[in-house]
Amino acid sequence: NLMKWITEHVSHRGDITSALPEVCKSLPMNALGLLEYSFEKGQDHGISCYMLAIVLTEACLSLGLKSRIVSLNPLNPYDYDNHLVAVVWCANFSKWVMVDPSYNGYLRDARGEVLNPWEVRDLFCRHKTIVCNDELAHNGVKHSSENYLRYIAKNLFYIQSPTFSGFNSTTTSEKPWLFLAPKHFDVCKR
């Protein structure tokens, strides 16, 4: 419900960093500041997937839900387009689940179980069925499941997440990020 609420009221703008660098420098990287900038202000005030993940993560944390930002990264070193989502601990399932506020999306396996990024990666590697939720949309427009799955697959070579998750933690925390990467892949060289 939080993801849906954010998707309905905040636009995604993937090029905000390059198109509006001065705005990005002055934006507080926390849910309150990002919502003040973007809430119900349309595409001109849209925010990046990273910023949307911050909003969703901090909204979940404010309600007592364990949540963290997760960066999904491609294999190609010349592909600078990664994607950020949130994962939320669901006690009902006893596991983390991935929620994507840029696309109002989440993924399920063939049995209907909601997935986290590492489960999605595993299913892609084994050529198993992955299903998008029916409400998949980008900026209010229904989005193709096939295109979304292709985009997520491209960005699941390695995964990273901050070790600390809290209000304004993306700018105030000096704690490192954790990496989940294939054996023999050196994330430091990347």
VOGU-3710 file (C-alpha; in Angstrom, 3 decimals, decimal comma):
1> nlmkwitehv> 0,000/0,000/0,000  2,855/2,406/0,727  4,446/1,614/-2,626  1,147/2,217/-4,412  0,612/5,503/-2,543  4,091/6,740/-3,491  3,668/5,668/-7,124  0,325/7,483/-7,360  1,648/10,764/-5,929  5,312/10,993/-6,974
11> shrgditsal> 6,637/10,811/-10,537  9,760/8,915/-11,523  12,337/10,910/-13,453  15,405/8,866/-14,260  17,378/11,778/-15,682  17,021/14,174/-12,735  20,720/13,966/-11,840  21,915/14,942/-15,321  18,995/17,242/-16,242  18,829/19,127/-12,950
21> pevckslpmn> 22,222/18,788/-11,232  21,785/21,951/-9,144  18,420/20,745/-7,854  19,943/17,378/-6,922  22,755/19,037/-4,987  20,255/20,934/-2,843  17,708/18,151/-2,287  17,724/16,603/1,175  18,171/12,873/0,610  15,467/11,817/3,026
31> alglleysfe> 11,762/11,051/2,673  10,563/14,386/4,056  12,731/16,520/1,775  12,116/14,371/-1,299  8,338/14,362/-0,759  8,336/18,119/-0,216  10,066/18,513/-3,578  8,027/15,992/-5,565  4,662/15,153/-3,980  1,864/15,694/-6,531
41> kgqdhgiscy> 4,049/18,051/-8,598  4,229/15,956/-11,777  7,053/14,925/-14,064  8,905/18,243/-13,802  9,484/17,455/-10,126  9,936/13,721/-10,559  12,698/11,947/-8,668  15,084/9,085/-9,470  14,656/5,432/-8,553  17,243/5,934/-5,777
51> mlaivlteac> 15,217/8,792/-4,321  11,972/6,818/-4,611  13,632/3,895/-2,821  14,692/6,271/-0,033  11,109/7,536/0,335  9,636/4,031/0,446  12,314/2,674/2,770  11,978/5,530/5,249  8,154/5,394/5,096  8,305/1,680/5,965
61> lslglksriv> 10,795/2,312/8,766  8,540/5,031/10,210  5,808/2,402/10,584  8,144/-0,083/12,249  8,687/-2,216/9,144  12,266/-3,343/8,588  13,295/-2,020/5,202  16,399/-1,205/3,217  17,497/0,226/-0,099  18,932/-2,245/-2,605
71> slnplnpydy> 20,920/-1,360/-5,701  20,622/-3,756/-8,644  23,659/-3,527/-10,923  24,525/-4,727/-14,449  27,455/-6,845/-15,609  28,481/-4,477/-18,414  30,997/-1,941/-17,012  29,892/0,542/-19,697  26,249/0,322/-18,675  25,790/3,088/-16,112
81> dnhlvavvwc> 22,066/2,415/-15,716  21,511/0,495/-12,511  18,203/0,385/-10,629  17,332/0,895/-6,973  14,413/-0,656/-5,141  13,427/-1,328/-1,552  13,219/-4,619/0,273  10,868/-4,992/3,207  10,870/-7,714/5,839  7,496/-9,481/5,721
91> anfskwvmvd> 6,872/-11,407/8,914  3,988/-13,266/7,220  6,461/-14,812/4,776  9,503/-14,770/7,127  11,618/-13,164/4,418  12,550/-9,992/2,589  10,455/-8,994/-0,448  11,343/-6,565/-3,215  9,070/-3,598/-3,901  9,778/-1,138/-6,707
101> psyngylrda> 8,245/2,339/-6,247  9,426/3,447/-9,711  7,117/0,902/-11,340  4,589/0,087/-8,598  6,007/-3,394/-8,973  6,802/-6,599/-7,220  7,591/-10,060/-8,563  6,255/-13,538/-7,780  7,301/-17,064/-8,628  5,093/-19,656/-10,364
111> rgevlnpwev> 3,436/-20,537/-7,023  2,564/-16,876/-6,378  5,156/-16,232/-3,655  6,491/-12,679/-3,564  10,234/-12,594/-4,232  13,325/-10,720/-3,101  16,109/-9,722/-5,532  18,362/-12,717/-4,855  15,458/-15,115/-5,428  14,603/-13,290/-8,665
121> rdlfcrhkti> 18,233/-13,587/-9,784  18,260/-17,303/-8,982  15,020/-17,914/-10,915  16,333/-15,989/-13,937  19,531/-18,066/-13,877  17,505/-21,281/-13,799  15,050/-20,089/-16,507  12,094/-20,370/-14,133  8,811/-18,458/-14,254  8,699/-14,953/-12,774
131> vcndelahng> 5,431/-13,020/-12,771  4,892/-9,274/-12,378  2,004/-7,874/-10,379  -0,978/-6,718/-12,459  -0,673/-3,093/-11,286  2,793/-2,640/-12,838  2,905/0,976/-14,050  5,376/3,761/-14,706  4,203/7,317/-14,034  0,566/6,252/-14,147
141> vkhssenylr> 0,818/4,318/-17,402  0,536/0,522/-17,451  3,990/-0,934/-18,051  4,898/-4,044/-20,028  5,771/-7,031/-17,839  8,145/-8,304/-20,514  10,086/-5,015/-20,631  10,192/-4,773/-16,845  11,518/-8,314/-16,463  14,163/-7,648/-19,127
151> yiaknlfyiq> 15,216/-4,461/-17,288  15,403/-6,172/-13,907  17,307/-9,159/-15,367  19,897/-6,806/-16,886  20,453/-5,232/-13,485  20,820/-8,354/-11,352  24,455/-9,226/-11,927  25,435/-7,952/-8,492  23,432/-6,438/-5,663  24,413/-3,955/-2,979
161> sptfsgfnst> 22,741/-2,478/0,079  23,787/-0,153/2,905  24,622/-1,875/6,188  22,573/0,718/8,077  19,035/1,797/7,253  17,406/4,759/8,997  16,057/8,267/8,467  18,491/10,352/6,424  21,003/7,492/6,573  22,020/7,786/2,920
171> ttsekpwlfl> 23,700/11,122/3,657  24,613/10,810/7,332  25,799/7,232/7,675  29,447/6,504/7,123  28,822/2,783/7,344  29,730/0,698/4,280  27,491/-1,060/1,783  27,254/-4,842/1,553  27,713/-6,578/-1,790  26,223/-9,812/-3,085
181> apkhfdvckr> 28,305/-10,650/-6,135  29,284/-13,688/-8,174  32,434/-15,495/-7,074  35,616/-13,985/-8,577  33,871/-10,674/-9,396  35,780/-7,792/-7,804  33,279/-5,042/-6,969  36,139/-2,740/-5,916  37,550/-2,796/-9,446  34,111/-1,928/-10,831
//
